[in-house]
Amino acid sequence: MEMQYIRMGDYFIPDLELPQESRPIGRWGRMRREYLREHKPIQYNCLLLSGELWTYLADLNEQAQDRLDRIIEQMKTAEGITEDLKANDPMAWVGAMNNIRARAEEIIREELIYGEDIK
C-alpha cells in the first residue's frame, strides 16, 4: 500500500481519509461513546484512530434499538398488556407501558452500553 503525502510548509503529512458512515449513531451510540471516552479511553482512542468508531457506534445503536423493541414486546406479552386494555383503561395502559419501557431501557444500558465490549 502506497501512502500519499501533502506538503505543509516544510513538513510532509500523510493524506489520510476516514471511511464515511452515513448511519446516525443515535441515542444508544452517543451513550456508549461517552462511556468509552470516560471509562475506557484506550479502546475509545483505538476505535477513533482506526476510523471504526462511527461504524461501531452505529452498529451498536441498531443492535440496542432492535433489542429494546424485542424486549418491550416480550414484556407486553408476558404481562398481558393488550390493545383491549389500551381501549378500556388508557391511563393503566400508559402506566404499564412506561414501566415496561423503563425496565427495558435499564436492561439495554446494563448489557450493551455500560457492559463489556460486544465487538
KEGUVO-574005 format. One record per residue (C-alpha): residue number from 1; residue in one letter; z, y, x. Coordinates in steps of 0.001 Angstrom, whole numbers, plus 500000, padded with zeros to 6 digits. Example, Ala and Ser with C-alpha at 12.3 -4.5 7.8 and 13.67 -1.06 7.14 Angstrom:
+-----+------+--------+--------+--------+
: seq : type :      z :      y :      x :
+-----+------+--------+--------+--------+
:   1 :    a : 507800 : 495500 : 512300 :
:   2 :    s : 507140 : 498940 : 513670 :
+-----+------+--------+--------+--------+
//
This chain:
+-----+------+--------+--------+--------+
: seq : type :      z :      y :      x :
+-----+------+--------+--------+--------+
:   1 :    m : 500000 : 500000 : 500000 :
:   2 :    e : 498960 : 503317 : 501481 :
:   3 :    m : 501204 : 506309 : 500967 :
:   4 :    q : 499767 : 509731 : 500181 :
:   5 :    y : 501472 : 512836 : 501573 :
:   6 :    i : 501479 : 516522 : 500655 :
:   7 :    r : 501893 : 519193 : 503297 :
:   8 :    m : 504695 : 521639 : 502512 :
:   9 :    g : 504878 : 524195 : 505315 :
:  10 :    d : 505473 : 522219 : 508500 :
:  11 :    y : 506510 : 519030 : 506696 :
:  12 :    f : 504653 : 516171 : 505054 :
:  13 :    i : 506340 : 514980 : 501876 :
:  14 :    p : 505396 : 511713 : 500110 :
:  15 :    d : 503367 : 512284 : 496952 :
:  16 :    l : 505399 : 510144 : 494546 :
:  17 :    e : 504846 : 509818 : 490810 :
:  18 :    l : 507284 : 508271 : 488403 :
:  19 :    p : 505956 : 505948 : 485716 :
:  20 :    q : 505514 : 507682 : 482368 :
:  21 :    e : 507591 : 506318 : 479497 :
:  22 :    s : 506701 : 507629 : 476066 :
:  23 :    r : 509507 : 505941 : 474109 :
:  24 :    p : 512616 : 508044 : 473415 :
:  25 :    i : 515936 : 506890 : 474837 :
:  26 :    g : 517759 : 507749 : 471606 :
:  27 :    r : 521460 : 507803 : 470859 :
:  28 :    w : 522352 : 504478 : 472494 :
:  29 :    g : 520287 : 505197 : 475599 :
:  30 :    r : 521974 : 508567 : 476066 :
:  31 :    m : 525407 : 506959 : 475724 :
:  32 :    r : 524537 : 504296 : 478313 :
:  33 :    r : 523094 : 506922 : 480674 :
:  34 :    e : 526331 : 508919 : 480566 :
:  35 :    y : 528377 : 505764 : 481090 :
:  36 :    l : 526276 : 504779 : 484108 :
:  37 :    r : 526391 : 508285 : 485524 :
:  38 :    e : 530192 : 508494 : 485292 :
:  39 :    h : 531337 : 504908 : 485914 :
:  40 :    k : 528527 : 503149 : 487794 :
:  41 :    p : 526865 : 505793 : 489953 :
:  42 :    i : 525278 : 503289 : 492363 :
:  43 :    q : 523492 : 501441 : 489574 :
:  44 :    y : 522518 : 504753 : 487983 :
:  45 :    n : 521036 : 506060 : 491240 :
:  46 :    c : 519194 : 502794 : 491931 :
:  47 :    l : 517572 : 502900 : 488490 :
:  48 :    l : 516817 : 506598 : 488822 :
:  49 :    l : 515286 : 506370 : 492283 :
:  50 :    s : 513214 : 503291 : 491457 :
:  51 :    g : 511780 : 505044 : 488397 :
:  52 :    e : 513116 : 502408 : 485997 :
:  53 :    l : 515902 : 504436 : 484381 :
:  54 :    w : 513960 : 505777 : 481398 :
:  55 :    t : 512376 : 502394 : 480643 :
:  56 :    y : 515752 : 500671 : 480965 :
:  57 :    l : 517368 : 503172 : 478568 :
:  58 :    a : 514503 : 502979 : 476053 :
:  59 :    d : 514715 : 499157 : 476052 :
:  60 :    l : 518486 : 499275 : 475629 :
:  61 :    n : 518178 : 501763 : 472773 :
:  62 :    e : 515737 : 499479 : 470929 :
:  63 :    q : 517945 : 496431 : 471500 :
:  64 :    a : 521050 : 498267 : 470308 :
:  65 :    q : 519355 : 499616 : 467182 :
:  66 :    d : 517921 : 496195 : 466277 :
:  67 :    r : 521296 : 494577 : 466834 :
:  68 :    l : 523057 : 497259 : 464770 :
:  69 :    d : 520704 : 496697 : 461831 :
:  70 :    r : 521188 : 492925 : 462048 :
:  71 :    i : 524994 : 493177 : 462242 :
:  72 :    i : 525119 : 495547 : 459254 :
:  73 :    e : 523014 : 493189 : 457144 :
:  74 :    q : 525156 : 490204 : 458119 :
:  75 :    m : 528382 : 492055 : 457320 :
:  76 :    k : 526998 : 493231 : 453955 :
:  77 :    t : 526154 : 489652 : 453043 :
:  78 :    a : 529493 : 488276 : 454254 :
:  79 :    e : 531491 : 490895 : 452334 :
:  80 :    g : 529397 : 490753 : 449158 :
:  81 :    i : 528176 : 494367 : 449260 :
:  82 :    t : 525187 : 494384 : 446904 :
:  83 :    e : 522907 : 496786 : 445099 :
:  84 :    d : 524847 : 495996 : 441908 :
:  85 :    l : 527965 : 497471 : 443496 :
:  86 :    k : 525921 : 500497 : 444500 :
:  87 :    a : 524756 : 500980 : 440904 :
:  88 :    n : 528134 : 500304 : 439256 :
:  89 :    d : 530561 : 501922 : 441702 :
:  90 :    p : 528760 : 504199 : 444167 :
:  91 :    m : 531953 : 505503 : 445799 :
:  92 :    a : 533197 : 501995 : 446585 :
:  93 :    w : 529750 : 501118 : 447962 :
:  94 :    v : 529712 : 504216 : 450206 :
:  95 :    g : 533216 : 503456 : 451475 :
:  96 :    a : 532345 : 499833 : 452197 :
:  97 :    m : 529081 : 500770 : 453934 :
:  98 :    n : 530792 : 503421 : 456071 :
:  99 :    n : 533400 : 500858 : 457071 :
: 100 :    i : 530724 : 498285 : 457947 :
: 101 :    r : 528686 : 500817 : 459932 :
: 102 :    a : 531739 : 501953 : 461900 :
: 103 :    r : 532660 : 498373 : 462813 :
: 104 :    a : 529067 : 497503 : 463745 :
: 105 :    e : 528769 : 500595 : 465954 :
: 106 :    e : 532011 : 499659 : 467705 :
: 107 :    i : 530574 : 496213 : 468442 :
: 108 :    i : 527418 : 497779 : 469899 :
: 109 :    r : 529429 : 500196 : 472045 :
: 110 :    e : 531641 : 497432 : 473434 :
: 111 :    e : 528884 : 494891 : 474062 :
: 112 :    l : 525848 : 496924 : 475096 :
: 113 :    i : 526879 : 500430 : 476056 :
: 114 :    y : 530186 : 500065 : 477878 :
: 115 :    g : 529891 : 496381 : 478730 :
: 116 :    e : 528477 : 494782 : 481835 :
: 117 :    d : 524845 : 495263 : 482753 :
: 118 :    i : 522455 : 493368 : 480474 :
: 119 :    k : 519457 : 493751 : 482720 :
+-----+------+--------+--------+--------+
//
